[in-house]
Amino acid sequence: MIYFALAIAISSHIALSKEDLKGAGRGLITIFFFILLVNAFALLLNADFSGFFMRILVLNIYMLAFSMISVVFSLIRLVLSAFVYMLVHKII
């Protein structure tokens, strides 16, 4: 769990390049077709994947919560850094 929180904290400070964004676009298309394929099979076989997708939803909620915590800590760090900068340069 600590590794997961650390990975989110580190990745939230990384800027994506154009190649990264192109790869993300291809990945988005791949995920869309995968979900379409799973739904087609579920429709043909009358299968119920709602429990599986509910677990994925819970995982996404946890990832969103950790990302929000990372943003809050980044904002706190920004405010503290600005305060120290103002103290050092006597702007206040």
JOHUCOR-V430528 format. One record per helix or strand of 2 or more residues. SS is the DSSP state (hx for helix, st for strand). FROM is the first residue (numbers start at 0). TO is the last residue. If there is no record, write none. Layout:
BEGIN
SS	FROM	TO
SS	FROM	TO
END
This chain:
BEGIN
hx	1	10
hx	17	44
hx	49	87
END
